[in-house]
Amino acid sequence: MGSAAALAAWAPLFRLTPADAASGTPPPAFPAGIDLYRQGFENWAGDIRVDALWTCAPARAQDVVVLANWAKAQGWRLRPRGSMHNWSPLALEPGTDCDARILMVDTTQHLTAMEMVAPLPEAAVRVQAGTMLEDLLGFLELNGCGLAASPAPGDVTVGGMLAIGCHGTGVPAPGETRKPGHTFGTLSNLVVSITAVVWDEGSDSYKLRTLPRSHPHCKALMTHLGRSFVTEVVLRAGANVNLRCQSFMNIPASEMFGAPGSGGRTLASFVEQSGRVEAILFPFTQNPWLKVWTVSPTKPLLSRKVSKPYSYIFADSIPRLVSDLADQVMSGIGAATPVFANAEYLVSSAGLLATLSQDIWGPSKNLMLYVKPTTLRVTANGYAILTSRANIQRVVSEFNTKYQAMMKAWQARGLYPVNGPVEIRVTGLDHPEHVGIPGAESPALSAVRPRADHPEWDVAVWLDLLTFPGTPNANEFFREFELWAFAHFSGNYASMRVEWSKGWGYGSEKAWTDPVVLGQHIPQGFRAAAGPGENWDWALQRLDKFDPHRIFSSPMLDRLMPA
């Protein structure tokens, strides 16, 4: 296997019980009856990897309460362990010692129950935090329900998705009426109620507490970044729909990302047609891969019906030539990047034809899930640009102009810091009225929390740049881009927030360290036009009250969200 294929080959599946562990002292006075073992941890990109951390698998939510009170007494920290499909070190830092006083709490083993608790048209499902997205969507489908949008990977947990405010892509198409129970922002905006382990001053201990969406403190938990431990949520859902997904690879980037008013097949024009788009542009190629989803109750004549997710199987089967090129790129031969990127483009284009996947149709789940655990793994930065629907094309055009100029400038120096694609999606914002609950508020720390001073900003353009972990000069490239983006999207017609799960805060040596981003740009993005009971400072104070002993924290969170 080449190194490209090997990126996804290691999986932290081994388990060592305390009796079998060759080294390391077990957590002291560990609660009886909760399964304890040592297990490896590796995030999606593979750049955070610890081979043997103490891990446990609570059988019920009350076990997490027991663990919280144990951790407080022993001076340990608890970190949730879901599917580890994350880039930012919100859970664990790179280089974490195996014997650190950190206990991973695996929610995926037992905390996976689901039940419908309200019928259509505004349905609701009670779901535990360790449930995988694919299982949730399948359960909803069996009950005639679905979501308006979802992330592309199915192997992400409900708890993890809500912690970082995950999203799919899509806004209502012109003339489309939003269905009851649907939202076009993040999945956090679907919360009806949330159950978390929080500090109770009266009993001087941690307890389970359920907050309804109407409670003013609920908004701090709906996107908590890992500063709390959610065990269960009730989520809103609407009627399921059938979707058609068409792929286009014949539109030049110069046309798709052209200046506003340039006409032609622009990204904004497809948003105006269907509302749901994703553009993927491989570096040093001319034509993006554009996906366009359209609500389609019946199968169009030329569409192929799909009965399961993950239709783009060619993304998991890399030809030897492409694998060899990836080996060269990852081993430091940057000049191979243009050839590798063009090979990726050709594989995608040919794969769509060979698998008859250019035009597919079926239940929403089967069209929205298309990233498998075996997909080639990369690292990524990520940002949400809040703007008005009328300015979508301006955002993507100005972004593309800057991106292309940077790529050419770095190439002229013989450097190739970016070898993965650009990904662009468009969503709505987290409007609380979508959940249908009087008194509901937007998640306090959602990247797409609406701005009261800009009611005309009704969409978010999500921008990601991808590259292999460890690519030389990638940090410097991402830092240059980030400095430009914060200065450029600075409040005139758009404003930028970070995507919590991705890369941001690029310092001189690595991500998530720049003091200006962590201490100024991020907080100010949530202070602007927010009242004293809903801004960044309020959210941090409320999360501290929920966890004053900071047992649900990490070094990254201590820097970003200090006490």
C-alpha positions, 0 to 999 in steps of 0.5 A, a space after each residue: 500500500 502506498 502512503 496515501 492509502 495508508 493514511 486511512 489504514 491505522 484504526 485505534 481498535 485495540 483494547 487493553 484492560 487494566 490487568 493486561 496493560 503493560 505499563 501505566 497506573 490505572 486511574 485511582 479509585 475508579 468507579 466499579 461497574 464501568 468498563 475501563 481499558 486502554 485504547 488508542 486515539 487518532 483524529 481524522 487527519 491522523 495528526 493527533 494520535 495517542 496509542 494508549 489512553 485510559 478509556 471507559 464505556 459508560 452504559 448509561 447517562 448516570 454513569 457519566 455523572 459518576 465519572 464526573 464526580 470521580 474526576 472532580 475528586 481525583 483531579 482528572 479530566 474527562 474527554 468525550 470519545 466519539 468517532 474522532 472525525 475532527 481536526 481541531 484539538 478540542 478533545 486532545 492536543 497533539 503530543 498528549 502523554 499516554 499517562 496524562 490525567 485524562 480519561 476518554 469517555 466512549 459514548 459510541 458503545 452504549 449511549 446510542 438509544 433513539 425514539 420518536 417523541 413527537 409526530 409529523 409535521 413537526 416531529 421530534 426524536 430523542 437520541 443519545 450522544 453516541 449515536 452515529 449520524 447515519 443511524 439517526 438518518 436511517 431511523 428518521 427515514 423509517 419513520 417518514 422523517 428527515 433533515 433538510 441538510 446534513 454533513 457528508 460523513 455518516 460516521 460522526 456522533 450526535 454529541 460531536 456534531 452538536 459540540 461544534 455546530 456541524 452543517 451540510 449545504 443548502 438554502 431554500 430554493 426560490 419559491 420553496 417553502 421551508 417545511 415544518 421541522 426543517 432548518 437550513 443552518 447547523 444541526 444545533 439549531 434543531 435542538 428541542 431540549 438538551 441533557 448534560 452533566 452540569 454542576 449543582 451547587 445545592 448538592 455540591 456535585 455534578 448531576 444530569 440536567 435537562 434544559 428545554 430550548 426555551 430556557 435562556 441557558 440552553 443556548 450555551 450548550 447547543 454548540 459548546 465546543 467540548 466545554 460540557 458533556 451532553 448525554 442526550 438531546 431531543 431534535 426537531 425533524 421534518 417530513 423526509 424528501 427525495 433529492 436529485 443530485 447532479 454533478 457537473 465538471 464542465 464549467 470553468 472556474 473562471 465562469 463559476 467563480 466569476 465576478 458578480 454580474 458576469 453572467 453564465 453558470 455562476 455558483 450563485 445562479 445554481 443556488 438560485 435554481 436549486 438552493 443546494 450546492 457544493 463546489 470542489 476545485 482541485 488545485 491547478 485544474 480548470 473545472 470544479 466538480 459541482 454538485 447540485 441537489 434539487 428537491 424532486 418528489 418523483 424520479 426524473 427520467 434520466 436519474 439513477 435511483 440509489 437505495 443506499 448512501 455513498 454513491 461515489 465509490 471511486 473516491 475510495 478506490 485510488 488507482 496505482 498511478 494516483 497513489 504513486 503520485 500521492 506518495 511523491 507529494 507526501 514524501 516532499 516532492 512538491 513539484 508533483 502536486 499539479 500532476 497529482 491534482 489533475 489525476 484526482 480530477 480525472 479519476 473523479 470525472 471518469 468515476 462519475 461516468 463509470 458508476 453512472 453517478 452524474 445524476 442520482 435520485 433517492 431519499 435524502 439520506 442516500 444523497 446527503 451522505 457521501 464521505 466514507 471512513 475510507 476516503 483519503 484523509 487530509 487536513 483542512 482549514 475552515 471558515 463561515 462567511 456571513 453575508 446576504 444571498 445577493 452577495 454569494 457570488 461576490 464572496 466566492 469570486 473574491 475568495 477565488 481571486 485571492 486563492 488563485 493569486 496565492 497558488 501562483 505566487 507560491 508555485 513561482 517560488 517552487 513551493 506547493 503547500 496545498 495539494 488538496 481541493 477547495 470546498 465551498 458550500 452555502 447554508 442558511 443561518 441558525 434562526 431559532 424560529 425554525 424549531 417552532 418553540 416560543 422563546 427559543 434562541 440561536 446557539 450562542 457559539 454557532 458559527 452561523 448565529 445571526 447578526 442583529 446589526 445585519 438582518 440582511 445577512 441571511 446565508 453563510 458561505 463555507 470555505 475549506 482548503 485541504 492538504 495532506 497532513 505535514 505538507 511543507 509550508 502549509 501552515 504559512 500558506 494558511 496563515 497568509 490566507 487567514 490574515 487576508 480573510 479576516 481583514 477582507 471579510 470584516 463587516 462591510 458586506 460580509 463577516 467571517 467566523 471560524 469553523 470550530 472543527 477545522 483549522 484556524 488561528 494559524 500562528 508562526 508554527 502551527 494552527 490554533 495558536 495565534 493570539 490575535 485570532 484566539 483573543 480578538 477575532 473569534 470573541 469579537 465575532 460573537 460580541 458584535 451586535 449581541 446583548 449581554 445575555 447572549 454574547 461570547 463572554 456570557 457563553 463562557 461564563 455560563 459554561 464555567 458555571 456548568 463546569 466550574 472545576 473544568 473537568 470538561 476542558 482541554 489545553 486548547 479550550 483553556 487557551 480559547 475559553 479561559 476561566 
